Amino acid sequence: MSGTLNKVMLIGHLGDEVKIHYFEGGNCVARFPLATNETYTNRQTGEKVTNTDWHNIVVRNKAAEICEKYLSKGDKVYVEGRLKNRQWQGEDGNTRYTTEVHVQDFTFLSTKKESMANASQQSGTVQQNEPVKTAGTAPVEETEQDDDLPF
């Protein structure tokens, strides 16, 4: 492969509200932190361990305005973009570095309100309907499998 590729795809939760900055000429940039988690079980202790990575997300212009309008802390979002490294002089005179994900495409997956509502509905629904679902779906699946056979 002679070319190079700089592509990032993340699914995570917003760690803070979207902050937007407008420039002269009508352009704008929005920034927000995105948390992604990795969960595994420690073999020695048997406890569940979750590692969280934080990503600096940057969205520009119309997409930035959409993010500011519809996203809030805790919402789940898919972002696709490219990594960009930046450096600047801090107030103390030291050179600072950061890596950002400059978003080219995004999809809202769920809002915090929807997630909380679904979790409360599912816990109530599963407890009430679990025996009915198990008894009702098993014969139907067997019948459907027999009907779908090509011979």
PyMOL commands that set and color helices and strands:
alter all, ss='L'
color gray80, all
select helices_A, chain A and resi 61-70+112-147
alter helices_A, ss='H'
color red, helices_A
select strands_A, chain A and resi 8-14+19-22+28-41+48-60+76-89+95-110
alter strands_A, ss='S'
color yellow, strands_A
deselect
rebuild
show_as cartoon
